Amino acid sequence: MYLLGRINLWSEKHHPLWIDSFRVILGFLLIWKGIYFIINKQAVVEIVQTYGFGFYTMTLAHIVIGVHLVGGVMIIAGLLTRLAALFQLPIVLSSLFFVVLPGGFMAFRAELELTILVLALLVLFLVEGSGSFSVDGYIRRHPD
């Protein structure tokens, strides 16, 4: 817990305001991807079925959609940003290794770049936290 406390203290002292705009953009990207998965649920189910989850295919597809939507809202608001980023990481890493990279590293599409960008931003906010313009920042400033 000592290390997490030191990271949090450093983060509060060195958090530039422009990073908050990246947090909001990341949240909107995650919500957009969740809505895209809702619209194209059958494509998500086919991708998940490829890896042999059997009965749990629809459950896993709904978990991915829910985590993207709820996590995106939490990241936009800056509410438990580190926790929301932590829940997003396995999904984005799975997407990178099982969906994007098997299509070919040099394939002509923006999915690889977008996935790497989202992954980098998730790691950034896992370390950096939510910042001052957030629900967490408001709660820290007004403890009562």
WOFEN-V917283 format. One line per field, one symbol per residue. burial: # if it has 9 or more other C-alpha atoms within 8 Angstrom, else .. A space follows every 10 residues. Layout:
# WOFEN-V917283
burial=???
This chain:
# WOFEN-V917283
burial=......##.. ##..#.#.## .######### #.###.#... #..##.###. ......#..# #..####### ########## ##.######. #######.## #......... .#..##.##. ########## ########.. ....
